[in-house]
């Protein structure tokens, strides 16, 4: 996994997430390059997506959690949603 390419993927996904909350004229997505979806890089891409959500989370919340702490938060959220869906609440 090339570190520079991995970091570029994190940036691309983070910008895409941030753009979802911006008005159209404020979006930055047009400034990042398109990524190619290849089977050989799926693991790297999914990992970069997780890192991007972590970066976005820290930016929005100001929480200085590390990536493992963030995955714990994400797992708790997924578990809560799973329980809600199973119990109908």
PDB file of N, CA, C and O in Angstrom:
ATOM      1  N   UNK A   1       0.848  -1.167   0.000  1.00  0.00           N
ATOM      2  CA  UNK A   1       0.000   0.000   0.000  1.00  0.00           C
ATOM      3  C   UNK A   1       0.895   1.231   0.000  1.00  0.00           C
ATOM      4  O   UNK A   1       1.625   1.466   0.963  1.00  0.00           O
ATOM      5  N   UNK A   2       0.849   2.008  -1.054  1.00  0.00           N
ATOM      6  CA  UNK A   2       1.619   3.236  -1.195  1.00  0.00           C
ATOM      7  C   UNK A   2       1.035   4.312  -0.264  1.00  0.00           C
ATOM      8  O   UNK A   2      -0.126   4.697  -0.407  1.00  0.00           O
ATOM      9  N   UNK A   3       1.852   4.796   0.695  1.00  0.00           N
ATOM     10  CA  UNK A   3       1.365   5.756   1.700  1.00  0.00           C
ATOM     11  C   UNK A   3       0.818   7.023   1.063  1.00  0.00           C
ATOM     12  O   UNK A   3      -0.232   7.513   1.480  1.00  0.00           O
ATOM     13  N   UNK A   4       1.501   7.565   0.065  1.00  0.00           N
ATOM     14  CA  UNK A   4       1.026   8.791  -0.575  1.00  0.00           C
ATOM     15  C   UNK A   4      -0.324   8.577  -1.247  1.00  0.00           C
ATOM     16  O   UNK A   4      -1.214   9.421  -1.138  1.00  0.00           O
ATOM     17  N   UNK A   5      -0.479   7.457  -1.938  1.00  0.00           N
ATOM     18  CA  UNK A   5      -1.748   7.160  -2.607  1.00  0.00           C
ATOM     19  C   UNK A   5      -2.849   6.923  -1.583  1.00  0.00           C
ATOM     20  O   UNK A   5      -3.984   7.359  -1.775  1.00  0.00           O
ATOM     21  N   UNK A   6      -2.515   6.231  -0.494  1.00  0.00           N
ATOM     22  CA  UNK A   6      -3.483   5.981   0.577  1.00  0.00           C
ATOM     23  C   UNK A   6      -3.936   7.303   1.181  1.00  0.00           C
ATOM     24  O   UNK A   6      -5.133   7.511   1.383  1.00  0.00           O
ATOM     25  N   UNK A   7      -3.001   8.196   1.469  1.00  0.00           N
ATOM     26  CA  UNK A   7      -3.346   9.508   2.013  1.00  0.00           C
ATOM     27  C   UNK A   7      -4.210  10.308   1.044  1.00  0.00           C
ATOM     28  O   UNK A   7      -5.111  11.031   1.469  1.00  0.00           O
ATOM     29  N   UNK A   8      -3.941  10.183  -0.253  1.00  0.00           N
ATOM     30  CA  UNK A   8      -4.747  10.869  -1.260  1.00  0.00           C
ATOM     31  C   UNK A   8      -6.176  10.324  -1.271  1.00  0.00           C
ATOM     32  O   UNK A   8      -7.133  11.079  -1.435  1.00  0.00           O
ATOM     33  N   UNK A   9      -6.308   9.033  -1.098  1.00  0.00           N
ATOM     34  CA  UNK A   9      -7.642   8.436  -1.040  1.00  0.00           C
ATOM     35  C   UNK A   9      -8.393   8.921   0.196  1.00  0.00           C
ATOM     36  O   UNK A   9      -9.579   9.241   0.115  1.00  0.00           O
ATOM     37  N   UNK A  10      -7.718   8.975   1.326  1.00  0.00           N
ATOM     38  CA  UNK A  10      -8.354   9.494   2.543  1.00  0.00           C
ATOM     39  C   UNK A  10      -8.847  10.915   2.299  1.00  0.00           C
ATOM     40  O   UNK A  10      -9.981  11.247   2.644  1.00  0.00           O
ATOM     41  N   UNK A  11      -8.010  11.747   1.712  1.00  0.00           N
ATOM     42  CA  UNK A  11      -8.385  13.127   1.420  1.00  0.00           C
ATOM     43  C   UNK A  11      -9.593  13.184   0.487  1.00  0.00           C
ATOM     44  O   UNK A  11     -10.524  13.955   0.719  1.00  0.00           O
ATOM     45  N   UNK A  12      -9.578  12.380  -0.552  1.00  0.00           N
ATOM     46  CA  UNK A  12     -10.679  12.365  -1.515  1.00  0.00           C
ATOM     47  C   UNK A  12     -11.993  11.986  -0.837  1.00  0.00           C
ATOM     48  O   UNK A  12     -13.013  12.641  -1.049  1.00  0.00           O
ATOM     49  N   UNK A  13     -11.972  10.938  -0.027  1.00  0.00           N
ATOM     50  CA  UNK A  13     -13.188  10.517   0.665  1.00  0.00           C
ATOM     51  C   UNK A  13     -13.619  11.540   1.718  1.00  0.00           C
ATOM     52  O   UNK A  13     -14.816  11.765   1.897  1.00  0.00           O
ATOM     53  N   UNK A  14     -12.671  12.161   2.414  1.00  0.00           N
ATOM     54  CA  UNK A  14     -13.006  13.173   3.414  1.00  0.00           C
ATOM     55  C   UNK A  14     -13.677  14.383   2.756  1.00  0.00           C
ATOM     56  O   UNK A  14     -14.670  14.900   3.269  1.00  0.00           O
ATOM     57  N   UNK A  15     -13.138  14.828   1.632  1.00  0.00           N
ATOM     58  CA  UNK A  15     -13.742  15.945   0.903  1.00  0.00           C
ATOM     59  C   UNK A  15     -15.157  15.583   0.464  1.00  0.00           C
ATOM     60  O   UNK A  15     -16.073  16.399   0.570  1.00  0.00           O
ATOM     61  N   UNK A  16     -15.332  14.363  -0.027  1.00  0.00           N
ATOM     62  CA  UNK A  16     -16.667  13.929  -0.456  1.00  0.00           C
ATOM     63  C   UNK A  16     -17.653  13.953   0.711  1.00  0.00           C
ATOM     64  O   UNK A  16     -18.791  14.392   0.550  1.00  0.00           O
ATOM     65  N   UNK A  17     -17.228  13.488   1.873  1.00  0.00           N
ATOM     66  CA  UNK A  17     -18.093  13.532   3.050  1.00  0.00           C
ATOM     67  C   UNK A  17     -18.413  14.973   3.446  1.00  0.00           C
ATOM     68  O   UNK A  17     -19.566  15.309   3.716  1.00  0.00           O
ATOM     69  N   UNK A  18     -17.406  15.800   3.478  1.00  0.00           N
ATOM     70  CA  UNK A  18     -17.607  17.203   3.847  1.00  0.00           C
ATOM     71  C   UNK A  18     -18.539  17.902   2.872  1.00  0.00           C
ATOM     72  O   UNK A  18     -19.382  18.701   3.278  1.00  0.00           O
ATOM     73  N   UNK A  19     -18.391  17.607   1.596  1.00  0.00           N
ATOM     74  CA  UNK A  19     -19.223  18.245   0.565  1.00  0.00           C
ATOM     75  C   UNK A  19     -20.700  17.928   0.740  1.00  0.00           C
ATOM     76  O   UNK A  19     -21.548  18.719   0.327  1.00  0.00           O
ATOM     77  N   UNK A  20     -21.021  16.805   1.334  1.00  0.00           N
ATOM     78  CA  UNK A  20     -22.415  16.445   1.547  1.00  0.00           C
ATOM     79  C   UNK A  20     -23.129  17.458   2.436  1.00  0.00           C
ATOM     80  O   UNK A  20     -24.354  17.565   2.397  1.00  0.00           O
ATOM     81  N   UNK A  21     -22.380  18.190   3.223  1.00  0.00           N
ATOM     82  CA  UNK A  21     -22.954  19.154   4.159  1.00  0.00           C
ATOM     83  C   UNK A  21     -22.734  20.601   3.714  1.00  0.00           C
ATOM     84  O   UNK A  21     -22.999  21.531   4.475  1.00  0.00           O
ATOM     85  N   UNK A  22     -22.261  20.788   2.514  1.00  0.00           N
ATOM     86  CA  UNK A  22     -21.990  22.126   1.992  1.00  0.00           C
ATOM     87  C   UNK A  22     -22.988  22.480   0.896  1.00  0.00           C
ATOM     88  O   UNK A  22     -23.514  21.609   0.204  1.00  0.00           O
ATOM     89  N   UNK A  23     -23.231  23.770   0.759  1.00  0.00           N
ATOM     90  CA  UNK A  23     -24.008  24.241  -0.385  1.00  0.00           C
ATOM     91  C   UNK A  23     -23.209  23.984  -1.649  1.00  0.00           C
ATOM     92  O   UNK A  23     -21.981  23.915  -1.616  1.00  0.00           O
ATOM     93  N   UNK A  24     -23.909  23.844  -2.757  1.00  0.00           N
ATOM     94  CA  UNK A  24     -23.263  23.458  -4.014  1.00  0.00           C
ATOM     95  C   UNK A  24     -22.095  24.365  -4.383  1.00  0.00           C
ATOM     96  O   UNK A  24     -21.062  23.882  -4.847  1.00  0.00           O
ATOM     97  N   UNK A  25     -22.244  25.667  -4.184  1.00  0.00           N
ATOM     98  CA  UNK A  25     -21.182  26.605  -4.566  1.00  0.00           C
ATOM     99  C   UNK A  25     -19.982  26.571  -3.616  1.00  0.00           C
ATOM    100  O   UNK A  25     -18.937  27.141  -3.928  1.00  0.00           O
ATOM    101  N   UNK A  26     -20.116  25.916  -2.472  1.00  0.00           N
ATOM    102  CA  UNK A  26     -19.024  25.827  -1.497  1.00  0.00           C
ATOM    103  C   UNK A  26     -18.281  24.483  -1.548  1.00  0.00           C
ATOM    104  O   UNK A  26     -17.298  24.289  -0.832  1.00  0.00           O
ATOM    105  N   UNK A  27     -18.745  23.576  -2.377  1.00  0.00           N
ATOM    106  CA  UNK A  27     -18.159  22.236  -2.420  1.00  0.00           C
ATOM    107  C   UNK A  27     -16.759  22.246  -3.018  1.00  0.00           C
ATOM    108  O   UNK A  27     -16.448  23.029  -3.916  1.00  0.00           O
ATOM    109  N   UNK A  28     -15.922  21.350  -2.492  1.00  0.00           N
ATOM    110  CA  UNK A  28     -14.530  21.243  -2.923  1.00  0.00           C
ATOM    111  C   UNK A  28     -14.288  20.047  -3.828  1.00  0.00           C
ATOM    112  O   UNK A  28     -13.194  19.901  -4.373  1.00  0.00           O
ATOM    113  N   UNK A  29     -15.284  19.190  -4.000  1.00  0.00           N
ATOM    114  CA  UNK A  29     -15.128  17.941  -4.727  1.00  0.00           C
ATOM    115  C   UNK A  29     -14.583  18.071  -6.132  1.00  0.00           C
ATOM    116  O   UNK A  29     -13.932  17.154  -6.632  1.00  0.00           O
ATOM    117  N   UNK A  30     -14.836  19.183  -6.766  1.00  0.00           N
ATOM    118  CA  UNK A  30     -14.344  19.346  -8.135  1.00  0.00           C
ATOM    119  C   UNK A  30     -12.828  19.525  -8.178  1.00  0.00           C
ATOM    120  O   UNK A  30     -12.232  19.483  -9.254  1.00  0.00           O
ATOM    121  N   UNK A  31     -12.204  19.723  -7.022  1.00  0.00           N
ATOM    122  CA  UNK A  31     -10.761  19.943  -6.972  1.00  0.00           C
ATOM    123  C   UNK A  31      -9.966  18.670  -6.709  1.00  0.00           C
ATOM    124  O   UNK A  31      -8.736  18.686  -6.758  1.00  0.00           O
ATOM    125  N   UNK A  32     -10.652  17.580  -6.435  1.00  0.00           N
ATOM    126  CA  UNK A  32      -9.955  16.310  -6.188  1.00  0.00           C
ATOM    127  C   UNK A  32     -10.142  15.385  -7.383  1.00  0.00           C
ATOM    128  O   UNK A  32     -11.147  15.454  -8.090  1.00  0.00           O
ATOM    129  N   UNK A  33      -9.174  14.536  -7.591  1.00  0.00           N
ATOM    130  CA  UNK A  33      -9.219  13.664  -8.763  1.00  0.00           C
ATOM    131  C   UNK A  33     -10.112  12.452  -8.510  1.00  0.00           C
ATOM    132  O   UNK A  33     -10.301  12.021  -7.372  1.00  0.00           O
ATOM    133  N   UNK A  34     -10.647  11.925  -9.585  1.00  0.00           N
ATOM    134  CA  UNK A  34     -11.480  10.728  -9.545  1.00  0.00           C
ATOM    135  C   UNK A  34     -10.614   9.521  -9.179  1.00  0.00           C
ATOM    136  O   UNK A  34      -9.471   9.407  -9.620  1.00  0.00           O
ATOM    137  N   UNK A  35     -11.166   8.643  -8.383  1.00  0.00           N
ATOM    138  CA  UNK A  35     -10.486   7.397  -8.054  1.00  0.00           C
ATOM    139  C   UNK A  35     -11.004   6.297  -8.963  1.00  0.00           C
ATOM    140  O   UNK A  35     -12.175   6.299  -9.343  1.00  0.00           O
ATOM    141  N   UNK A  36     -10.142   5.364  -9.310  1.00  0.00           N
ATOM    142  CA  UNK A  36     -10.556   4.207 -10.089  1.00  0.00           C
ATOM    143  C   UNK A  36     -10.926   3.081  -9.137  1.00  0.00           C
ATOM    144  O   UNK A  36     -10.205   2.805  -8.178  1.00  0.00           O
ATOM    145  N   UNK A  37     -12.049   2.434  -9.406  1.00  0.00           N
ATOM    146  CA  UNK A  37     -12.494   1.312  -8.598  1.00  0.00           C
ATOM    147  C   UNK A  37     -11.961   0.023  -9.215  1.00  0.00           C
ATOM    148  O   UNK A  37     -12.398  -0.403 -10.283  1.00  0.00           O
ATOM    149  N   UNK A  38     -11.006  -0.585  -8.516  1.00  0.00           N
ATOM    150  CA  UNK A  38     -10.434  -1.837  -9.002  1.00  0.00           C
ATOM    151  C   UNK A  38     -10.502  -2.877  -7.902  1.00  0.00           C
ATOM    152  O   UNK A  38     -10.403  -2.554  -6.719  1.00  0.00           O
ATOM    153  N   UNK A  39     -10.671  -4.123  -8.301  1.00  0.00           N
ATOM    154  CA  UNK A  39     -10.769  -5.215  -7.344  1.00  0.00           C
ATOM    155  C   UNK A  39      -9.494  -5.345  -6.505  1.00  0.00           C
ATOM    156  O   UNK A  39      -9.553  -5.688  -5.325  1.00  0.00           O
ATOM    157  N   UNK A  40      -8.351  -5.070  -7.119  1.00  0.00           N
ATOM    158  CA  UNK A  40      -7.069  -5.195  -6.420  1.00  0.00           C
ATOM    159  C   UNK A  40      -6.903  -4.168  -5.300  1.00  0.00           C
ATOM    160  O   UNK A  40      -6.114  -4.380  -4.380  1.00  0.00           O
ATOM    161  N   UNK A  41      -7.632  -3.071  -5.370  1.00  0.00           N
ATOM    162  CA  UNK A  41      -7.470  -2.004  -4.376  1.00  0.00           C
ATOM    163  C   UNK A  41      -8.677  -1.839  -3.457  1.00  0.00           C
ATOM    164  O   UNK A  41      -8.754  -0.860  -2.715  1.00  0.00           O
ATOM    165  N   UNK A  42      -9.613  -2.773  -3.494  1.00  0.00           N
ATOM    166  CA  UNK A  42     -10.816  -2.628  -2.677  1.00  0.00           C
ATOM    167  C   UNK A  42     -10.509  -2.555  -1.184  1.00  0.00           C
ATOM    168  O   UNK A  42     -11.085  -1.725  -0.480  1.00  0.00           O
ATOM    169  N   UNK A  43      -9.620  -3.402  -0.693  1.00  0.00           N
ATOM    170  CA  UNK A  43      -9.279  -3.375   0.725  1.00  0.00           C
ATOM    171  C   UNK A  43      -8.701  -2.018   1.103  1.00  0.00           C
ATOM    172  O   UNK A  43      -9.080  -1.438   2.120  1.00  0.00           O
ATOM    173  N   UNK A  44      -7.791  -1.516   0.289  1.00  0.00           N
ATOM    174  CA  UNK A  44      -7.199  -0.198   0.538  1.00  0.00           C
ATOM    175  C   UNK A  44      -8.271   0.886   0.483  1.00  0.00           C
ATOM    176  O   UNK A  44      -8.277   1.791   1.317  1.00  0.00           O
ATOM    177  N   UNK A  45      -9.171   0.802  -0.486  1.00  0.00           N
ATOM    178  CA  UNK A  45     -10.219   1.819  -0.612  1.00  0.00           C
ATOM    179  C   UNK A  45     -11.152   1.816   0.594  1.00  0.00           C
ATOM    180  O   UNK A  45     -11.465   2.875   1.139  1.00  0.00           O
ATOM    181  N   UNK A  46     -11.600   0.628   1.015  1.00  0.00           N
ATOM    182  CA  UNK A  46     -12.479   0.563   2.178  1.00  0.00           C
ATOM    183  C   UNK A  46     -11.772   1.047   3.441  1.00  0.00           C
ATOM    184  O   UNK A  46     -12.380   1.713   4.278  1.00  0.00           O
ATOM    185  N   UNK A  47     -10.505   0.720   3.578  1.00  0.00           N
ATOM    186  CA  UNK A  47      -9.732   1.204   4.727  1.00  0.00           C
ATOM    187  C   UNK A  47      -9.617   2.726   4.681  1.00  0.00           C
ATOM    188  O   UNK A  47      -9.769   3.386   5.709  1.00  0.00           O
ATOM    189  N   UNK A  48      -9.353   3.285   3.512  1.00  0.00           N
ATOM    190  CA  UNK A  48      -9.267   4.737   3.364  1.00  0.00           C
ATOM    191  C   UNK A  48     -10.605   5.399   3.680  1.00  0.00           C
ATOM    192  O   UNK A  48     -10.632   6.494   4.242  1.00  0.00           O
ATOM    193  N   UNK A  49     -11.720   4.747   3.326  1.00  0.00           N
ATOM    194  CA  UNK A  49     -13.043   5.281   3.659  1.00  0.00           C
ATOM    195  C   UNK A  49     -13.230   5.361   5.171  1.00  0.00           C
ATOM    196  O   UNK A  49     -13.743   6.353   5.688  1.00  0.00           O
ATOM    197  N   UNK A  50     -12.811   4.311   5.875  1.00  0.00           N
ATOM    198  CA  UNK A  50     -12.922   4.306   7.334  1.00  0.00           C
ATOM    199  C   UNK A  50     -12.067   5.417   7.930  1.00  0.00           C
ATOM    200  O   UNK A  50     -12.509   6.126   8.835  1.00  0.00           O
ATOM    201  N   UNK A  51     -10.847   5.570   7.427  1.00  0.00           N
ATOM    202  CA  UNK A  51      -9.976   6.640   7.904  1.00  0.00           C
ATOM    203  C   UNK A  51     -10.587   8.012   7.605  1.00  0.00           C
ATOM    204  O   UNK A  51     -10.464   8.936   8.409  1.00  0.00           O
ATOM    205  N   UNK A  52     -11.242   8.143   6.459  1.00  0.00           N
ATOM    206  CA  UNK A  52     -11.862   9.422   6.089  1.00  0.00           C
ATOM    207  C   UNK A  52     -12.994   9.768   7.050  1.00  0.00           C
ATOM    208  O   UNK A  52     -13.127  10.924   7.453  1.00  0.00           O
ATOM    209  N   UNK A  53     -13.807   8.789   7.420  1.00  0.00           N
ATOM    210  CA  UNK A  53     -14.879   9.045   8.386  1.00  0.00           C
ATOM    211  C   UNK A  53     -14.273   9.446   9.723  1.00  0.00           C
ATOM    212  O   UNK A  53     -14.811  10.314  10.411  1.00  0.00           O
ATOM    213  N   UNK A  54     -13.167   8.828  10.093  1.00  0.00           N
ATOM    214  CA  UNK A  54     -12.459   9.188  11.336  1.00  0.00           C
ATOM    215  C   UNK A  54     -11.969  10.630  11.272  1.00  0.00           C
ATOM    216  O   UNK A  54     -12.171  11.392  12.217  1.00  0.00           O
ATOM    217  N   UNK A  55     -11.335  11.009  10.181  1.00  0.00           N
ATOM    218  CA  UNK A  55     -10.852  12.390  10.011  1.00  0.00           C
ATOM    219  C   UNK A  55     -12.022  13.362  10.086  1.00  0.00           C
ATOM    220  O   UNK A  55     -11.936  14.394  10.751  1.00  0.00           O
ATOM    221  N   UNK A  56     -13.120  13.031   9.401  1.00  0.00           N
ATOM    222  CA  UNK A  56     -14.307  13.879   9.399  1.00  0.00           C
ATOM    223  C   UNK A  56     -14.891  13.991  10.809  1.00  0.00           C
ATOM    224  O   UNK A  56     -15.258  15.082  11.246  1.00  0.00           O
ATOM    225  N   UNK A  57     -14.975  12.873  11.513  1.00  0.00           N
ATOM    226  CA  UNK A  57     -15.476  12.850  12.891  1.00  0.00           C
ATOM    227  C   UNK A  57     -14.658  13.785  13.786  1.00  0.00           C
ATOM    228  O   UNK A  57     -15.216  14.592  14.530  1.00  0.00           O
ATOM    229  N   UNK A  58     -13.333  13.666  13.705  1.00  0.00           N
ATOM    230  CA  UNK A  58     -12.463  14.517  14.533  1.00  0.00           C
ATOM    231  C   UNK A  58     -12.636  15.985  14.178  1.00  0.00           C
ATOM    232  O   UNK A  58     -12.648  16.841  15.062  1.00  0.00           O
ATOM    233  N   UNK A  59     -12.770  16.281  12.893  1.00  0.00           N
ATOM    234  CA  UNK A  59     -12.938  17.661  12.445  1.00  0.00           C
ATOM    235  C   UNK A  59     -14.238  18.258  12.994  1.00  0.00           C
ATOM    236  O   UNK A  59     -14.254  19.400  13.454  1.00  0.00           O
ATOM    237  N   UNK A  60     -15.316  17.488  12.945  1.00  0.00           N
ATOM    238  CA  UNK A  60     -16.625  17.964  13.375  1.00  0.00           C
ATOM    239  C   UNK A  60     -16.732  18.040  14.893  1.00  0.00           C
ATOM    240  O   UNK A  60     -17.264  19.015  15.424  1.00  0.00           O
ATOM    241  N   UNK A  61     -16.236  17.029  15.599  1.00  0.00           N
ATOM    242  CA  UNK A  61     -16.430  16.952  17.049  1.00  0.00           C
ATOM    243  C   UNK A  61     -15.309  17.591  17.862  1.00  0.00           C
ATOM    244  O   UNK A  61     -15.525  17.990  19.007  1.00  0.00           O
ATOM    245  N   UNK A  62     -14.114  17.690  17.281  1.00  0.00           N
ATOM    246  CA  UNK A  62     -12.970  18.163  18.054  1.00  0.00           C
ATOM    247  C   UNK A  62     -12.400  17.092  18.967  1.00  0.00           C
ATOM    248  O   UNK A  62     -11.463  17.355  19.720  1.00  0.00           O
ATOM    249  N   UNK A  63     -12.951  15.894  18.910  1.00  0.00           N
ATOM    250  CA  UNK A  63     -12.481  14.775  19.723  1.00  0.00           C
ATOM    251  C   UNK A  63     -11.120  14.314  19.198  1.00  0.00           C
ATOM    252  O   UNK A  63     -10.945  14.122  17.995  1.00  0.00           O
ATOM    253  N   UNK A  64     -10.166  14.138  20.102  1.00  0.00           N
ATOM    254  CA  UNK A  64      -8.809  13.745  19.714  1.00  0.00           C
ATOM    255  C   UNK A  64      -8.618  12.231  19.833  1.00  0.00           C
ATOM    256  O   UNK A  64      -7.583  11.766  20.312  1.00  0.00           O
ATOM    257  N   UNK A  65      -9.612  11.476  19.398  1.00  0.00           N
ATOM    258  CA  UNK A  65      -9.581  10.020  19.487  1.00  0.00           C
ATOM    259  C   UNK A  65      -8.683   9.451  18.395  1.00  0.00           C
ATOM    260  O   UNK A  65      -8.616   9.994  17.292  1.00  0.00           O
ATOM    261  N   UNK A  66      -7.987   8.348  18.708  1.00  0.00           N
ATOM    262  CA  UNK A  66      -7.181   7.691  17.677  1.00  0.00           C
ATOM    263  C   UNK A  66      -8.075   6.776  16.843  1.00  0.00           C
ATOM    264  O   UNK A  66      -9.253   6.610  17.159  1.00  0.00           O
ATOM    265  N   UNK A  67      -7.533   6.187  15.791  1.00  0.00           N
ATOM    266  CA  UNK A  67      -8.332   5.392  14.867  1.00  0.00           C
ATOM    267  C   UNK A  67      -8.970   4.187  15.562  1.00  0.00           C
ATOM    268  O   UNK A  67     -10.109   3.845  15.244  1.00  0.00           O
ATOM    269  N   UNK A  68      -8.282   3.537  16.493  1.00  0.00           N
ATOM    270  CA  UNK A  68      -8.875   2.397  17.192  1.00  0.00           C
ATOM    271  C   UNK A  68     -10.019   2.826  18.095  1.00  0.00           C
ATOM    272  O   UNK A  68     -11.038   2.142  18.186  1.00  0.00           O
ATOM    273  N   UNK A  69      -9.848   3.958  18.760  1.00  0.00           N
ATOM    274  CA  UNK A  69     -10.932   4.501  19.578  1.00  0.00           C
ATOM    275  C   UNK A  69     -12.133   4.870  18.729  1.00  0.00           C
ATOM    276  O   UNK A  69     -13.279   4.681  19.138  1.00  0.00           O
ATOM    277  N   UNK A  70     -11.862   5.400  17.540  1.00  0.00           N
ATOM    278  CA  UNK A  70     -12.953   5.747  16.638  1.00  0.00           C
ATOM    279  C   UNK A  70     -13.699   4.500  16.169  1.00  0.00           C
ATOM    280  O   UNK A  70     -14.928   4.507  16.095  1.00  0.00           O
ATOM    281  N   UNK A  71     -12.971   3.434  15.855  1.00  0.00           N
ATOM    282  CA  UNK A  71     -13.662   2.224  15.409  1.00  0.00           C
ATOM    283  C   UNK A  71     -14.530   1.657  16.532  1.00  0.00           C
ATOM    284  O   UNK A  71     -15.565   1.042  16.273  1.00  0.00           O
ATOM    285  N   UNK A  72     -14.106   1.866  17.779  1.00  0.00           N
ATOM    286  CA  UNK A  72     -14.932   1.457  18.914  1.00  0.00           C
ATOM    287  C   UNK A  72     -16.232   2.267  18.922  1.00  0.00           C
ATOM    288  O   UNK A  72     -17.311   1.706  19.111  1.00  0.00           O
ATOM    289  N   UNK A  73     -16.130   3.576  18.718  1.00  0.00           N
ATOM    290  CA  UNK A  73     -17.318   4.442  18.646  1.00  0.00           C
ATOM    291  C   UNK A  73     -18.229   3.981  17.507  1.00  0.00           C
ATOM    292  O   UNK A  73     -19.441   3.854  17.683  1.00  0.00           O
ATOM    293  N   UNK A  74     -17.636   3.734  16.344  1.00  0.00           N
ATOM    294  CA  UNK A  74     -18.416   3.313  15.177  1.00  0.00           C
ATOM    295  C   UNK A  74     -19.115   1.977  15.455  1.00  0.00           C
ATOM    296  O   UNK A  74     -20.283   1.806  15.103  1.00  0.00           O
ATOM    297  N   UNK A  75     -18.418   1.045  16.075  1.00  0.00           N
ATOM    298  CA  UNK A  75     -19.032  -0.246  16.406  1.00  0.00           C
ATOM    299  C   UNK A  75     -20.185  -0.089  17.386  1.00  0.00           C
ATOM    300  O   UNK A  75     -21.199  -0.774  17.256  1.00  0.00           O
ATOM    301  N   UNK A  76     -20.048   0.803  18.367  1.00  0.00           N
ATOM    302  CA  UNK A  76     -21.144   1.060  19.307  1.00  0.00           C
ATOM    303  C   UNK A  76     -22.355   1.615  18.571  1.00  0.00           C
ATOM    304  O   UNK A  76     -23.485   1.201  18.830  1.00  0.00           O
ATOM    305  N   UNK A  77     -22.124   2.556  17.649  1.00  0.00           N
ATOM    306  CA  UNK A  77     -23.230   3.130  16.884  1.00  0.00           C
ATOM    307  C   UNK A  77     -23.929   2.077  16.029  1.00  0.00           C
ATOM    308  O   UNK A  77     -25.158   2.035  15.966  1.00  0.00           O
ATOM    309  N   UNK A  78     -23.144   1.232  15.377  1.00  0.00           N
ATOM    310  CA  UNK A  78     -23.715   0.164  14.551  1.00  0.00           C
ATOM    311  C   UNK A  78     -24.501  -0.807  15.434  1.00  0.00           C
ATOM    312  O   UNK A  78     -25.591  -1.241  15.061  1.00  0.00           O
ATOM    313  N   UNK A  79     -23.956  -1.143  16.591  1.00  0.00           N
ATOM    314  CA  UNK A  79     -24.645  -2.058  17.506  1.00  0.00           C
ATOM    315  C   UNK A  79     -25.960  -1.455  17.984  1.00  0.00           C
ATOM    316  O   UNK A  79     -26.977  -2.148  18.023  1.00  0.00           O
ATOM    317  N   UNK A  80     -25.954  -0.172  18.350  1.00  0.00           N
ATOM    318  CA  UNK A  80     -27.188   0.503  18.778  1.00  0.00           C
ATOM    319  C   UNK A  80     -28.241   0.457  17.675  1.00  0.00           C
ATOM    320  O   UNK A  80     -29.406   0.163  17.944  1.00  0.00           O
ATOM    321  N   UNK A  81     -27.846   0.742  16.448  1.00  0.00           N
ATOM    322  CA  UNK A  81     -28.775   0.718  15.317  1.00  0.00           C
ATOM    323  C   UNK A  81     -29.297  -0.700  15.086  1.00  0.00           C
ATOM    324  O   UNK A  81     -30.480  -0.892  14.805  1.00  0.00           O
ATOM    325  N   UNK A  82     -28.425  -1.674  15.202  1.00  0.00           N
ATOM    326  CA  UNK A  82     -28.814  -3.071  15.042  1.00  0.00           C
ATOM    327  C   UNK A  82     -29.877  -3.442  16.071  1.00  0.00           C
ATOM    328  O   UNK A  82     -30.884  -4.060  15.728  1.00  0.00           O
ATOM    329  N   UNK A  83     -29.658  -3.071  17.319  1.00  0.00           N
ATOM    330  CA  UNK A  83     -30.627  -3.368  18.397  1.00  0.00           C
ATOM    331  C   UNK A  83     -31.941  -2.648  18.131  1.00  0.00           C
ATOM    332  O   UNK A  83     -33.008  -3.237  18.306  1.00  0.00           O
ATOM    333  N   UNK A  84     -31.889  -1.381  17.711  1.00  0.00           N
ATOM    334  CA  UNK A  84     -33.118  -0.639  17.381  1.00  0.00           C
ATOM    335  C   UNK A  84     -33.909  -1.357  16.302  1.00  0.00           C
ATOM    336  O   UNK A  84     -35.127  -1.495  16.416  1.00  0.00           O
ATOM    337  N   UNK A  85     -33.250  -1.805  15.284  1.00  0.00           N
ATOM    338  CA  UNK A  85     -33.927  -2.480  14.182  1.00  0.00           C
ATOM    339  C   UNK A  85     -34.522  -3.819  14.611  1.00  0.00           C
ATOM    340  O   UNK A  85     -35.600  -4.197  14.152  1.00  0.00           O
ATOM    341  N   UNK A  86     -33.824  -4.534  15.491  1.00  0.00           N
ATOM    342  CA  UNK A  86     -34.309  -5.834  15.941  1.00  0.00           C
ATOM    343  C   UNK A  86     -35.472  -5.708  16.903  1.00  0.00           C
ATOM    344  O   UNK A  86     -36.354  -6.566  16.936  1.00  0.00           O
ATOM    345  N   UNK A  87     -35.479  -4.621  17.701  1.00  0.00           N
ATOM    346  CA  UNK A  87     -36.547  -4.450  18.694  1.00  0.00           C
ATOM    347  C   UNK A  87     -37.673  -3.559  18.187  1.00  0.00           C
ATOM    348  O   UNK A  87     -38.721  -3.455  18.825  1.00  0.00           O
ATOM    349  N   UNK A  88     -37.463  -2.924  17.054  1.00  0.00           N
ATOM    350  CA  UNK A  88     -38.511  -2.065  16.494  1.00  0.00           C
ATOM    351  C   UNK A  88     -38.597  -0.697  17.138  1.00  0.00           C
ATOM    352  O   UNK A  88     -39.595   0.002  16.964  1.00  0.00           O
ATOM    353  N   UNK A  89     -37.582  -0.302  17.873  1.00  0.00           N
ATOM    354  CA  UNK A  89     -37.584   1.029  18.537  1.00  0.00           C
ATOM    355  C   UNK A  89     -36.894   2.054  17.710  1.00  0.00           C
ATOM    356  O   UNK A  89     -36.805   3.214  18.113  1.00  0.00           O
TER     357      UNK A  89
END
